[in-house]
Structures are given as C-alpha cells and as structure tokens.
Amino acid sequence: MKSYKFRLYPTRKQTETLQWTLDHCRELYNAALQERRDAYNLMVRQHPNYHDVETRKQLTKEYAVGFNQQSAQLPEIKGVREEYKEVYAQVLQDTLHRVDKAMKAFFLRVKNGQTPGYPRYQGKARYDSFTYPQVSTGTCALKVEGNRLYLPKIGHVKIKLHREIIGKIKTCTIKREGEHWYVCFACEVEAVQKLPYTDLAIGVDMGLKYFVTTSDGDTIQNPRHFRKSHGLLKKRQQRLARKKKNSNRRKKASRLVARTHRKIRNQRQDFRHKAARQLVSTYETIVFEDLSIHNMVRRPKPKQDENGRYLPNGASAKSGLNKSIQDAGWASFIELVEHKAEWAGVTVYKVNPYKTSQLCSACGLEGEHKDLSVRTHVCVHCGVVLDRDHNAAINIRDRGLGRSLHEPVSLGTFQETAV
C-alpha cells in the first residue's frame, strides 16, 4: 500500500460544502458514540451481577451496539434528518466504521491491562477528514479527470497533481489542514521497486551540531527549523494571548499561529524526506543507534538539601537541550528511512548505543570519559584523533555488521576506511 497526498483548490462554494459534509460526519460520529455509551449504561452497568467478570462479558456481547446495527439505522436517520441525504452513503458508513474501530481499540487496551482511554467526542477542531472507502470496487463514482477530481455529492474540485499516481486507488480521504484542503489516495501497488545493489554499508550517528554524521565522514547540517522560526512564533503567540476569547480577531490570530506551525512542520518533513532518500539511494546497509528518545528528553529530577530547599539541577540547560532534540526529530527520520528502505530493498539495522562515543573505533579500547562538551575523540592508547560523531558512526557501523568493537584494527586500515 502506498499513499499519495495532493493539494485541493476548491471554490468558495465547494469549501462550504466540504466543511458542511465534515460537520455532519462529525455529528454522526458523536451520536453513534453516544448511542453505544447509553446502551452499555442501560443494559450492562445497571444489571445486578455487573461486577461479575463473566456476566459482564456476556452482557456486553448480547446488548452492545455494533457497526451492523448502527449502519442499518442510516435509512431511518435520513428519513428524519433529510440533510443527510446530501452526504454520500459510503462516507456515512465509513464514519460509523471509525466509531467501531475506536471502541474495539478501547476494549483491546482494557483486555491488555493498559490505560484504556475511552473514545472521546470530537470537537470541530479535532475531526478533520472523511473518506470514500470503496473506490476500487467501482461502486464509488469518484474519478480524476485532468486537473479535476470528481467527488460524489460535491462536484469537480481542482487538484494539483504534482506526481503520477501509481497503482490501484483503494480509498480516497479528504482532509482539512487549517485553511487548506488535501486529498489522500491509498493505492495498492503491485511490486516493490528495488534499487540496484551497491554493497555499501554505512553507520549513522544522529546529533545536534550535525543532524547526521556517517561512518564515511560525511555530515548533513542540522537545519533547526523550529529555532529559526521561534521568534516569529513567539510574537504571534503573544498576540493571540492578548485577544479576547471567541472574537474574530482571536480567530485570525489563531490561524496565523497555526500557519507558522504548519510551515515549520512542512520544512522539517521536506528536509527529512530528502535526507532519507539520499541515504537509501546510496547505501545497501544502513545502521542506526536504537535510541530511547523518550528518556533522553526527560526532565531532570529536583534536588533538595537536608533543610528541604531546592538546589540547582540544571533544568534550564536541559530544557534547551530537550527542545533541540525534539526540533531535530530523530525518531521520525529513522522511521522514514526504514519505510523508504523497505520500498527500495535496503537493509536497516538498529544497534545498542552503549558506549559508541566512548570506545575508540581504531583500537577498540575505552579512554577517559567524554561528556557532551568534548567534540573531539583523542585515543590515549593508539593516538587516533577524530571527530566525536565520526568515531561513534564507525562504531555503530561495525556493531551493525557484527564486528567486535574490542578487536584491534591496524591503524593503516582504519585511516583508509576513514578517508
């Protein structure tokens, strides 16, 4: 399955129709969720043997409202609320499918002992898409004609096809992002397009000074998109905070803040796609560290003396480091590389990051401990001088290829590899 996303340029009337359809789908979603909740409270929770686990399971199977029951009510709903006749039938059915998936996921979390998180009602700012689910079967009249996309019950909408659609379209999702509208086609592709075999392996060290440092010594600069736009974003957020609630000026200021966030996201996503494509198109084996980013951005614990007074714990400096790590987006970049690598037939490994920056990539021995401020690796055993991230990238590559980091390597071989 492969997804294609294109920008839509609807007219003012079409924009109103799209928003009207979205609002009625959201209303149906909330009503279906409320019906399931009421049915459970009336038929199951009020039963005298509710606290018995087996009885509760049996009652849930007997009285719980499912997709089939709610879908069968759609003709009756259209008879009472005639405006729902203006919404394509399959779009309404897909809305009920979303409720069904949310409830099944809720009960699965309960069964696995996780934090359940009951499905929430969707507000206007949270429900932002609807789907035509059966495009491939021919029952849906949706089609692309030149630079126009025909949507049943809506009409011909202008579309920007910036690349060719490959494969068979299975579903079509209309999505609202701020003031813009997009269409996402989920396509079934026949075969994976593998790139020519290169027999090259690379170790990749993720960092902040350089976004990527490879075992070949190449680097990719860290663009720091959020940092560069932080001043503008701060200014617009301050203006938003001064506006009166529910006023038109506050809505306008809110759109400006959302537009700034959207631009940062698009810049970051464009950079990641290009950097990931560069790695996947060049190397046959790519090795990353298996980083625990959640722990890396954790706040430092407070420190107290014997009198209960709080001591400096470096929280201010750690906050700036956490912001830079989240701005870099290492986890999403690695996930994107894995996706592109699977499509291209490239192998991706994740290795244990233990002491990849402390061990020498030439002799495999550990010298004096280096904190983050030390950016140059100087081995006290063999005398090799390397950039800290370059040394770590070589260790990552060797660990991914199954080589022992403690196995001595001749200096001549190391220098040839480093070049």
C-alpha positions in Angstrom: 0.0 0.0 0.0 1.2 3.5 -0.9 -0.3 6.8 -0.1 -0.4 9.9 -2.4 -1.3 13.3 -1.0 -2.3 16.2 -3.2 -3.5 19.8 -2.6 -7.1 20.7 -3.5 -8.2 24.2 -4.6 -11.9 24.3 -4.0 -14.1 27.3 -4.8 -15.7 29.2 -2.0 -19.0 27.3 -2.5 -17.1 24.0 -2.6 -15.2 24.9 0.5 -18.5 25.5 2.3 -19.9 22.1 1.0 -16.7 20.3 2.2 -17.0 21.9 5.6 -20.7 21.1 5.8 -20.1 17.5 5.0 -17.3 17.3 7.6 -19.6 18.8 10.2 -22.4 16.3 9.6 -19.9 13.4 9.6 -18.6 14.7 13.0 -22.2 15.0 14.3 -22.9 11.4 13.2 -19.7 10.2 14.9 -20.6 11.8 18.2 -24.2 10.5 18.0 -23.0 6.9 17.3 -20.6 7.1 20.2 -23.3 8.4 22.5 -25.7 5.6 21.4 -23.1 3.0 22.3 -22.4 4.6 25.6 -26.1 4.8 26.5 -26.8 1.2 25.5 -23.9 0.0 27.7 -25.0 2.1 30.7 -28.7 1.0 30.4 -28.3 -2.7 29.6 -25.0 -3.7 31.2 -24.0 -1.3 34.1 -27.4 -1.5 35.7 -27.5 -5.3 35.8 -27.4 -6.7 39.4 -24.5 -9.0 38.5 -22.5 -6.3 36.8 -19.4 -6.8 39.0 -19.1 -10.4 38.0 -16.5 -10.5 35.2 -18.0 -13.4 33.2 -21.5 -11.9 33.5 -20.3 -8.5 32.3 -18.6 -10.1 29.3 -21.8 -12.0 28.4 -24.0 -8.9 28.8 -21.6 -6.9 26.6 -21.9 -9.4 23.8 -25.7 -9.5 24.0 -26.5 -5.8 24.3 -23.6 -3.9 22.9 -24.4 -1.9 19.8 -22.2 -2.7 16.9 -21.5 -1.4 13.4 -24.2 -3.5 11.7 -27.0 -2.2 14.0 -25.9 1.4 13.5 -25.4 1.1 9.8 -28.9 -0.4 9.4 -30.3 2.8 11.0 -28.9 5.1 8.4 -32.0 5.0 6.1 -34.2 5.8 9.1 -31.9 8.7 10.0 -32.2 10.1 6.5 -35.9 9.9 6.8 -35.9 12.1 9.9 -32.9 14.3 9.0 -33.2 14.8 5.3 -29.9 16.8 5.1 -28.0 13.5 5.5 -29.3 12.6 2.0 -26.8 15.2 0.7 -23.9 13.2 2.2 -22.6 10.3 0.2 -23.8 7.0 1.8 -20.4 5.3 1.9 -18.9 8.4 3.6 -21.5 7.9 6.4 -20.8 4.2 6.7 -17.0 4.9 7.0 -17.8 7.4 9.8 -19.6 4.5 11.7 -16.6 2.3 10.9 -14.4 4.8 12.7 -16.5 4.6 15.8 -16.4 0.8 15.7 -12.6 0.8 15.4 -12.3 3.3 18.3 -14.4 1.1 20.5 -12.6 -2.1 19.6 -9.3 -0.4 20.3 -10.6 0.7 23.7 -11.7 -2.8 24.7 -8.4 -4.2 23.5 -6.5 -1.8 25.7 -8.7 -2.9 28.6 -8.0 -6.5 27.9 -4.3 -6.0 27.8 -4.3 -4.1 31.1 -3.2 -0.8 29.5 -4.6 2.7 30.3 -8.0 2.4 28.5 -8.7 5.9 27.3 -12.4 5.9 26.4 -13.1 7.3 22.9 -13.8 11.0 23.2 -16.3 13.1 21.4 -14.9 15.0 18.5 -15.0 18.8 18.5 -14.9 21.0 15.4 -11.1 21.4 15.7 -10.4 17.7 16.1 -12.5 16.0 13.4 -10.9 17.0 10.1 -11.4 14.3 7.5 -13.9 12.0 5.8 -13.3 9.0 3.5 -14.7 7.5 0.3 -13.9 3.8 1.2 -14.8 1.7 -1.9 -13.1 3.5 -4.8 -11.6 0.3 -6.3 -14.8 -1.7 -6.4 -16.4 0.7 -8.9 -19.4 1.4 -6.7 -18.0 4.9 -6.0 -18.2 7.4 -8.8 -15.1 9.2 -7.7 -12.6 9.8 -10.5 -9.7 12.1 -11.6 -10.1 13.9 -14.9 -7.1 16.0 -15.9 -6.7 18.6 -13.1 -10.2 18.0 -11.7 -11.2 15.5 -9.0 -14.9 14.5 -9.1 -16.3 13.9 -5.6 -19.8 12.5 -5.4 -22.3 14.9 -3.8 -19.7 17.7 -4.0 -18.7 18.1 -7.7 -15.5 18.7 -9.7 -12.7 20.1 -7.4 -9.4 21.5 -8.8 -6.5 19.3 -7.8 -2.7 19.8 -8.1 -1.3 16.5 -9.4 2.4 17.1 -8.8 3.3 13.4 -9.5 1.9 10.4 -11.2 -0.4 8.1 -9.2 0.9 4.5 -9.4 -1.2 1.5 -8.6 -4.9 1.0 -8.0 -6.7 3.5 -5.8 -8.5 1.8 -2.9 -9.7 4.7 -0.8 -9.9 8.4 -1.0 -9.7 10.7 2.1 -10.5 14.4 2.1 -8.6 16.2 4.8 -8.6 19.7 6.2 -5.4 21.2 7.5 -6.0 24.7 8.7 -7.4 26.7 5.8 -6.2 24.2 3.2 -7.8 21.0 1.8 -6.0 17.9 0.7 -6.8 14.5 -0.8 -5.1 11.3 0.2 -5.2 8.3 -2.2 -4.4 4.9 -0.7 -3.1 2.8 -3.6 -2.3 -0.9 -3.9 1.0 -1.2 -5.8 1.9 -4.5 -7.5 5.6 -4.8 -6.6 8.4 -3.2 -4.7 10.8 -1.2 -6.8 14.3 -2.3 -5.6 17.3 -0.1 -6.3 20.5 -1.5 -7.9 22.7 -3.4 -5.4 25.6 -1.3 -4.2 27.2 -3.5 -1.5 27.9 -0.4 0.7 27.3 -0.2 4.4 27.1 2.9 6.5 26.8 3.8 10.2 24.8 6.8 11.1 25.2 8.9 14.2 22.4 11.3 15.0 23.4 14.6 16.6 22.6 18.3 17.1 25.7 20.0 15.8 25.3 17.9 12.7 22.0 16.3 12.0 23.7 13.2 10.6 27.3 12.1 10.7 28.2 8.9 8.7 31.0 6.5 9.2 32.4 7.8 5.9 32.9 11.1 7.5 30.1 12.9 5.6 27.8 15.2 7.5 24.3 16.7 7.0 23.8 20.1 8.6 21.1 20.4 11.2 18.5 22.9 9.8 17.0 23.8 13.2 13.6 24.8 11.6 11.9 25.5 15.0 14.8 27.5 16.4 14.8 29.8 13.3 11.1 30.4 13.4 10.9 30.7 17.2 11.0 34.5 17.3 8.1 34.8 14.8 6.1 32.1 16.6 6.6 33.7 20.0 5.5 37.0 18.6 2.3 35.6 17.1 1.5 33.6 20.2 1.8 36.7 22.4 -0.6 38.5 20.1 -3.0 35.6 20.3 -2.9 35.6 24.2 -3.9 39.3 24.2 -7.0 38.8 22.1 -10.5 38.5 23.6 -11.9 34.9 23.6 -14.4 34.0 20.9 -13.6 37.2 19.0 -12.9 37.4 15.3 -9.5 38.9 15.9 -8.6 35.9 18.1 -9.7 33.5 15.4 -7.5 35.4 12.9 -4.5 35.4 15.3 -5.1 31.6 15.9 -4.9 31.0 12.2 -1.6 32.8 12.0 -0.1 30.7 14.8 -1.4 27.5 13.1 0.1 28.7 9.8 3.5 29.2 11.4 3.4 25.7 13.0 2.3 24.2 9.6 5.2 25.9 7.8 7.7 24.5 10.4 6.3 21.0 10.0 6.4 21.2 6.2 10.0 22.4 6.3 11.0 19.6 8.6 9.2 17.0 6.6 10.7 18.1 3.3 14.2 18.0 4.8 13.7 14.5 6.3 12.4 13.1 3.0 15.4 14.5 1.0 18.0 13.3 3.6 16.4 9.9 3.9 16.3 9.5 0.1 19.9 10.4 -0.1 20.9 7.6 2.3 18.6 5.0 0.8 19.7 5.7 -2.7 23.4 5.4 -1.9 23.9 2.6 0.6 22.8 -1.1 0.8 23.0 -1.4 4.6 22.2 1.4 7.0 22.9 1.1 10.7 21.4 3.4 13.4 21.5 3.5 17.2 18.5 2.2 19.0 17.9 5.5 20.8 15.4 5.9 23.6 14.3 9.4 22.8 11.6 9.4 25.5 14.3 9.0 28.2 16.7 11.5 26.5 14.1 14.4 26.8 13.0 13.5 30.3 13.1 16.4 32.8 15.8 16.2 35.5 14.7 15.2 39.0 14.6 18.0 41.6 17.3 18.1 44.2 16.8 19.1 47.8 19.2 19.6 50.7 18.7 18.4 54.3 16.6 21.5 55.0 14.2 20.9 52.1 15.4 23.7 50.0 15.7 23.0 46.3 19.2 23.0 44.7 20.2 23.8 41.1 19.7 20.7 39.0 20.4 22.0 35.5 16.8 22.1 34.5 17.2 25.3 32.4 20.0 23.9 30.3 18.3 20.5 30.0 15.2 22.3 28.8 17.1 23.9 25.9 18.7 20.5 25.0 15.3 18.8 25.0 13.9 21.5 22.7 16.8 21.0 20.3 16.4 17.2 20.3 12.6 17.4 19.6 13.3 20.0 16.9 15.7 17.6 15.2 13.1 14.8 15.1 15.5 11.8 15.1 12.8 9.2 15.7 10.6 10.2 12.8 13.7 10.5 10.5 14.8 6.9 11.3 11.2 5.7 10.8 11.1 7.4 7.4 14.4 5.8 6.4 13.1 2.4 7.4 10.0 3.0 5.2 12.0 4.1 2.2 14.5 1.3 2.7 11.8 -1.4 2.7 10.4 0.0 -0.5 13.9 0.1 -2.1 15.1 -3.3 -0.8 17.7 -1.8 1.5 18.6 -3.3 4.9 18.3 -1.1 8.1 19.7 -2.2 11.5 19.4 -0.7 15.0 22.1 -1.5 17.4 22.7 -0.9 21.1 24.1 2.6 21.6 26.1 1.6 24.7 29.5 3.5 24.7 29.6 4.1 21.0 31.0 7.5 21.7 33.5 6.4 24.4 35.2 3.4 22.6 37.9 4.1 20.1 37.0 2.9 16.6 40.6 2.1 15.7 41.8 0.0 18.7 38.5 -0.7 20.4 39.7 0.4 23.8 38.0 2.9 26.1 39.8 6.0 27.3 38.8 8.8 29.6 35.1 9.6 29.8 33.9 12.3 27.4 30.9 14.5 28.2 28.8 16.2 25.6 31.0 19.3 25.5 34.0 17.3 24.2 33.6 17.2 20.5 36.9 15.5 19.5 37.9 11.9 20.1 41.6 11.6 21.1 42.6 8.0 21.9 45.1 7.7 24.7 46.0 4.2 23.6 46.7 4.5 19.8 46.7 8.3 19.3 43.9 8.5 16.8 42.2 11.9 16.5 38.7 12.0 15.1 35.5 14.0 15.4 33.5 12.5 18.2 30.4 11.8 16.0 32.6 10.3 13.2 34.2 7.9 15.7 30.7 6.9 17.0 29.4 6.4 13.5 32.2 3.9 12.7 31.5 2.0 15.9 27.8 1.9 15.0 28.5 0.5 11.6 30.9 -2.1 12.9 28.4 -3.2 15.6 25.7 -3.5 13.0 27.9 -5.6 10.8 28.7 -7.9 13.7 32.2 -6.8 14.2 33.7 -6.7 17.7 34.4 -3.2 18.9 37.2 -4.5 21.1 39.0 -6.3 18.3 42.2 -4.3 17.4 42.3 -2.9 13.9 45.5 -1.8 12.2 46.0 2.0 12.0 46.6 1.9 8.3 43.3 0.0 7.7 41.5 2.5 9.9 42.9 5.5 8.1 42.0 4.1 4.7 38.4 3.4 5.9 38.1 6.9 7.4 39.2 8.5 4.2 
